[in-house]
């Protein structure tokens, strides 16, 4: 469903769009405070200052507004691109992408913890997550392919699988660090290690 539509697919009025945005913002705050299982529609509408029945004008269920919140979060988390038209070296682009992802993960750590929980039992959400992960992997794989054509990355690396493995390494490392709280004082050391491993795995000149 598009963000400017109601559940029936009809465009919302300006007032309706504002109300919907209030519900999405309130839902995120309530999910972060209570967690997904304990959140009720009544909690969201009370936090948003919206009548209970009005919620169903915009979303059919708690799960639907959670998917909206998660979809927006994933878009924010993965918006960076490894292959700008001009700029620093490929190794620097990798470092910048890792740092950008770290900063986005840090801002969204509470919600990411809930996402990891919901991903274990909600199939629709799993599909949304796979879609965004596939898009991120695709962007990285295209960067690797380009660098291979330029002779910067070994040609025997599988671009897609390399993108998947390096992405999983960074993603899970940050999950353990920021959600599980492994060793926050060592963050810079962690980031430098992730950068070094990523650059060396790709065979890039640092």
DAHUMO-V49925 format. One line per field, one symbol per residue. ss: DSSP state (H for helix, E for strand, - for the rest). phi: phi as a letter, one per 40 degrees, with the letter a starting at -180 (. if undefined). psi: psi as a letter, one per 40 degrees, with the letter a starting at -180 (. if undefined). A space follows every 50 residues. Layout:
ss=???
phi=???
psi=???
This chain:
ss=----E-----E--HHHHHHHHHHHHHHHHHHHHH------HHHHHHHH-- -HHHHHHH---HHHHHHHHHHHHHHHH------------HHHHHHHHHHH HHHHHHH-HHHHHHHHHH----HHHHHHHHHHHHHHHHHHHHHHHHHHH- --------HHHHHHHHHHHHHHHHHHHHH----HHHHHHHHHHHHHHHHH HH----
phi=.cccbcdcgcdccdcccccccccccccdccdccbgccccbdcccccccgb cdccdccbacaccccccccccccccccbccbcbccaiccdcccccccccc cdcccccbdcccccdcccccbbcccdccccccccccccccccccdccccc gcbdccccdcccccccccccccccccccccgdadccdccccccccccccc ccgccc
psi=hideiideeiiiiddddddddddddddddddddeiddehidddddddefi iddddeddheiddddddddddddddddfeihegidiaaiddddddddddd dddddddfddddddddddeeehddddddddddddddddddddddddddde fdhheehhdddddddddddddddddddddefdgddfdddddddddddddd defih.
